[in-house]
């Protein structure tokens, strides 16, 4: 059993770009780096959308025109911090009553170097599936962050 602090997944990566550009790549450029295979709709992912404001939607638009919610923007503090509600169940469906949080911090380490720290917390909301979801997120976020870092460095 994962101890209480295990209800959190933490990963970080360093990107060779400024804090402002890293934040913009993560938010405005969200669709350019989000893995195409990571979607919950019934059709192929056309666009991953992150509305750039507190209260904004986080969702996918699929090639058939349908949309699937993923969550929402809880905190919008450019260029330093972003908190997203991840409201996707262990069955990979949206549930407006489920709430886990993905906090992303952008820490300037120099004019063209930024450490991006991601914390996915509140995984105890998955109940009996917490350990399984922890393991999935713990193994999934590093690859997602690597894709983001490549896109941010190229931007």
N, C-alpha and C positions, 0 to 999 in steps of 0.2 A: 504494500500500500504506500502510495506517495504521501509524505507528511504534508501538513497544512501549507507550508511554504512552497510545496510542489505544485500547488494550484496556479503557479505562475511559470511562464516560459520566458526566458530572457536570452537575447542574442544581440550582437553588435557587429558592425562592419565599418571599415574606414573607406571613404570615397575621396578620390582626388579631384575635388571641386569645392567651391566656396559653400558656406552654410546656406546662403540665399539660393544658389543654384541647386543644391541638394534638396532643399525643401520644395522648390518648384518642380524638380524632376519627380519627386515622390507624389506630389499632389496634381499639378497641371499635367504632368506627363504620365500619370498613373496607367493609362491604357497602353503606353509604349513598352512597359516592362512587366505588367501583370501576366503570369503564365496562362496561356490560352486554355490549357487543360483544366485549370482551376475555376470551375463555374458550376452553378447548381441548376441552371435551366435545362429544359428538355432539348434545346437546339444548340448548335455551335455558338460559342461566344463571339460576338461581333465587337463589343466595346465594354471595357471596365470603366465605370464612371464614379468619380469622387467629386462631389460638389464642394467647392472651395469656400466654405463658411460654416460657422457653428450652426447646427441644426440641418445642415445639408444632407442629402441622401448619399449612400454608398450602395451601388447596385450594378447589375450587368444588363446590357441590352444584347439580345441574341439575334442571329441572322434572320430569324422569322419575325422580328419586330417585337417579340415579347420582352418584358423586363422582369427581373427577379431582384428583390431587395436583398442586401447583405447586412445592412446596418445603417448607421448614420454618423455624422461628424458631431462629436460631443464637445471637443475643445479645438479651437483654431487660433494658434498663436505663432504666426509666421515671423521669422524663419526658424524658430527654436523648438516648437512643440505642436503635436497633433495627437488627439485622442479620438479613436474610432470605436463605436459600438459594433461588436461582431455578434450578430444575432442569427447564426447558422447552427442548426442542431447537429448532433452526431449522425443523423440520417441525411445530412447535407440538404436541408430545407430551411427556408427562412421561418423564424418564429419571433414575432414582435414582443413576446413575453420573456424570451431568453436574453440575457445580457452578460456578455463578457467584454472586456475592453482591450484594445490594442493601442498602447501609448508609444509614440515614436518621438524621440528627442534627437535634435540635430545640434551637435556640439562642435563648434569651430575649434580646430586644432592648429589653424594657421589660415592664411588668406585663401589657399586653394586646397584645403584638406579638412574634411568633416567626419567626425565619428557619428554614426547613426546607431542609436540604441533603441531596440524594440523590446517591449514588455507586453506579453499577452497574459492578462490576469483575469481572475474571477472564474477559473475553470471548474471550481467546485459547483458552479451552476449546472454542470453536466451530471451531477449526482453519481450514480453507480458507474457511469461511463467516463468519469473524470480522468482516471489513469490512462485509459485508451486515448482519449482526446489529447491529454498532455503529451503522450508519446508521438501522436500524429503531428501536433503543432511543433514540438521540439525538433522533429526531423524535417518538417516542411519549411519552416521560416528561414533557415539558412540558405536554401536554394532560391527562395523568393528574394531575399535580400541581395544575393549575389547577382541575380538578374537586374535588380534595381541599380546596384552599384555600377554595373557595366553600362546601363543606359545613362546614368548620371554622369559618368566620366566622358561619355561620347557626346553629351549635350553641349 
